Amino acid sequence: MKIRTLIVDDEYPARQELRFLLAEIPEIEVVGEAATASEALALIRAVDYSLLFLDIEMPGLSGLELAKEINALPHPPYVVFVTAYDEYALKAFEVNAVDYLLKPIEPKRLKKAVEKVKKLIQENGLPKGEEVFSAYRTTGRLDRIPAEKGGKTVLVGEQEIIYAYTEQDYVYLKTYQDKYFTRFTLKELEGRLNPTVFFRCHRCFIVNLQKVKEIIPFFNGTYTLVVDDKEKSEVPVSRAQAKKLRKILGL
């Protein structure tokens, strides 16, 4: 079992020191760093983590405020505070901290904190996100996209996505009857989605070819794809991508 871990600290040397110490603990897999609470919150909403090592005094949102925000998420990661100050300990445990470490970090104390997290995981099962990423490690790719709707972050399965598109500089995923906001760019989505199923048909659209019900040609060499969602939406194909589409479909 690997515990996917995010380090949040505004001081680069502190992040590097903690990463070095955690490298000695086989169960820990450090998969991200953030220098501010806002940056960390964006990462947590986009990617699932099982454990956060969180500094308290940071510019902007504090670590304690971030912990409150995290507790409102559907599957919050465990939090271990790492700080130079001892006066926040009581408040830290009020926001469900697993442990509270003082800088400079003692390696033995760090291992003890990780043991507490391991015990919680053994008692409560793997966080949902960790189960997903276990599948990722097995198959080599993740078939779900983190997205947001109604203030909640959900994982949208690739098979549910009819198309992805940009609208006023934001990127959305369209399923049969819902629309989800995602923090990925279309280019990033293009790299994550199954290339044998999803096709970048336009600079503003990626379409699931398995969900195309009708192809409407136009005199200028472009196409419109009618897709299988509730609204029978129409997705454009640019002239530049029309040739690739004809080759893929054997038209």
Secondary structure, DSSP 8 states (H G I E B T S, - for coil): --EEEEEE-S-HHHHHHHHHHHTT-TTEEEEEEESSHHHHHHHHHHS--SEEEE-SS-SSS-HHHHHHHHHTSSS--EEEEEES-STTHHHHHHTT-SEEEESS--HHHHHHHHHHHHHHHHHH---HHHHHHHHHHHHSS--EEEEEETTEEEEEEGGG-SEEEEETTEEEEE-SS-EEEESS-HHHHHHHS-TTTEEEEETTEEEEGGGEEEEEE-TTS-EEEEESSTT--EEEE-HHHHHHHHHHHT-
